[in-house]
């Protein structure tokens, strides 16, 4: 099975192609250019370098949130656009679960955290059981201090943090969890489309048609909240 995977759920734009569980190629850019500027050139360069076209894929995988509202929309729109003309199945992977796949086989709790602003993080927690990734804490938008209290009181294992909020809140995490907290190296801290592809290839039963996929934002955008404050609920 050959999969084209995309992740634009944060500042990072990443595309990868896997054949079964073999990584054929991956391109990742961590730069503040907009995803509309980055994504298509990355995909074009990747497929061209491998001598492949989208029609040669068996499946499309995409990180469907939580994360940047604009980034998630762009990634999903691109994935649907690729899937539709060739009637390819599409697997939407949690952005947080994709991050957890950056650390296969880690012995302990894996906690991806993304900056959700307004004092919150998007977070989840996982652990590996044999070769299966088990959800310990489901995707949620939560105050960082509330998340850390859960870990301090409920988990004895070491917890590895990764994602764009990990370096931002490193000191606060250490203050609460001390030596129980560890941090992924920079090479494993950001989103990778290859990890999204690995999550998808192990969850092919979740594949759907392109028009059945919905983003997992977890909460409304700041623009929606601001509009409602000004105009009231519609």
Helices and strands as residue ranges (DSSP letters): E 2-7, E 12-19, E 22-30, H 35-50, G 54-56, E 59-63, H 69-86, E 89-93, H 95-100, G 101-103, E 109-117, E 120-129, E 132-143, H 144-154, E 159-162, H 164-168, H 170-177, G 178-180, E 181-183, H 186-189, H 193-201, G 204-206, G 210-212, H 222-231
